[in-house]
Every structure is written in structure tokens, then in C-alpha cells.
Amino acid sequence: MGDDVLPASADGDIAGEDLTALQEDFQRDGYIRLGGVVDARACRELQEFLSGSLSPLVGPAEYEADVGYPGSPADRNAVGGQTPRRLLHAYARSEQLRHLAMHPVVARVLRCLLGDQDVMLSQCHHNCVMTKHPGFSSATLWHQDIRYWSFDEPELISVWFALGDENRKNGALRVIGGSQNLNLDRGRLDRDLFLRPELEVNRDLIHRAQIVELQATDVLFFHCRLFHAAGKNLSSKVKLSPVFTYHRGSNQPIPGTRSAQFPSIAVPLV
Ligand SMILES: O=C(O)CCC(=O)C(=O)O
């Protein structure tokens, strides 16, 4: 099940039969969690580095006020209006983040899930560090990340790295397992392609959601068509989560779109 956390072995490797099980879970649920992938010390060092990028803010960044989600400040001049939501261009920010994006266990699992040796990291959206602040963070409504993307095929996988614990209190992700396989009528989504919660049929779907709690060093892989959402951070500590998105080399961004703005980078074979 996608809600089990499969630990990587002490040397960070994964047995072939485990990879097959992960692939089956991913096909069914649209997400999988892997436990203890990133070295704990690397998580602490990344948290330290990223905290230093918040104050003073090292751009480029997206602000909570820019997205206008429930709970976000009305504009950048409002109280809390300078709260960052994402540190953008994560891959370019440091050697440590580049190592994280190309983590050998992540690369191995991606090759299996995408069924291809030729795996690429997109430098367009996500490629960011989600920075969920106490006080001024917003809730993210139910959506599929494919709304951001323009690729030949809707087959991309995002990898979410937990540098600290992620739980209900600090706004962990919630997912609707299996929803990557649904084809919903356009009328079930609002103008911005969020699920319309006022529709009973959508309420039934949302009722199936599960929270994805993560511990520092865990990673979550999720399909770009998986419906997911997240709450505000009600803890007293900023939640920092690097997120990168990957695709097969043969699955190309549509020229001229935001997805083609920067070249993708090959994930090295290990
Ligand atoms: O609020 C969150 O942490 C979820 C963010 C998210 O799902 C997104 O930006 O696509």
C-alpha cells in the first residue's frame, strides 16, 4: 500500500523485489513513501542552509500573498505579506540540493516507476523548496499538479523530501489514493482546476483522502495526476520540503510553454 513506509536498507539500496512491490503500489495508489532515504545529517545541514535563505530572503521566491489561497495574506503589503511560500530554482541553489535531487536511491526508484533508464529532472515548476510558515501559511486546495505542466504525456513524478517531520499539525500533504487514474468531468473542477468542494460527488471523493505523515529523511513519490491538498502550518516551526519533478527523456515539454522554459537535466545512472 502507498501508505506503508518502506525503509531503504542501511546502505540506502533497495532490493529488486521491493522495487517491484513499489511499482505495483505506485500504479494502484499514485504515491509511495520510502523511509530513511536521506542521511539525517544531510537533512539537518539542508535545514540550516535553507533557514539561512529565508532571512534575509534569497530569491527567486513565490510569496503566500501571490497565490491567494485560503488563509494567505491579501497582498504583499498586508501583515504577513512578505511570507515566502516557495524558494524557487532549488536545483541551482546549492551543491547539497543538487545531490538531493540526484539521490541514487531516488534515481533508482524513478527508473523503475517511469519504466525507463532515461530519467530527466525538470528545472521548471516544482524544483523548489516549500516553506510553510507558522502564522501566515495558506491551505492548498485539492488539485493535480498536471495543471501546471504541458508535456507530451501526463506522466511526471514529483519527489517530496522531508527534512523534518511532517504531520497534521504542520500542514502535511493529504492525498486521494488512486485518483491519478480518474477522468473527471471538467465541471467538477473550478476555474483554477481545484476540485469544487461544494459538489456532493467531490465531497465523496475527498472523504477517501489520507494524510501522508513523513519523518525527517523520508521521501514521497507522487504522480502528477494524483489529487492532493495540504493544511496550514499550525506548529511553531517553519516546514521546509524540497520538491523536484522528473519525467522520461522521451516525454518532452510542449515548446513555448512554461514547462519548456528551462532545459531538463539528465539524472545520472548509478
Ligand atoms: O501546501 C502544500 O504544502 C502543498 C503544495 C502543493 O501541493 C503544490 O504546490 O502543488
The ligand as an SDF file (V2000), in Angstrom:
LIG
                    3D

 10  9  0  0  0  0  0  0  0  0999 V2000
    0.6540   23.3750    0.7220 O   0  0  0  0  0  0  0  0  0  0  0  0
    1.3650   22.4340    0.3970 C   0  0  0  0  0  0  0  0  0  0  0  0
    2.2920   22.0610    1.1030 O   0  0  0  0  0  0  0  0  0  0  0  0
    1.0690   21.7080   -0.8850 C   0  0  0  0  0  0  0  0  0  0  0  0
    1.7090   22.3440   -2.0570 C   0  0  0  0  0  0  0  0  0  0  0  0
    1.2710   21.7370   -3.3480 C   0  0  0  0  0  0  0  0  0  0  0  0
    0.6060   20.7440   -3.4040 O   0  0  0  0  0  0  0  0  0  0  0  0
    1.6590   22.3670   -4.5990 C   0  0  0  0  0  0  0  0  0  0  0  0
    2.2060   23.4670   -4.5750 O   0  0  0  0  0  0  0  0  0  0  0  0
    1.3990   21.7620   -5.6610 O   0  0  0  0  0  0  0  0  0  0  0  0
  1  2  2  0
  2  3  1  0
  2  4  1  0
  4  5  1  0
  5  6  1  0
  6  7  2  0
  6  8  1  0
  8  9  2  0
  8 10  1  0
M  END
$$$$
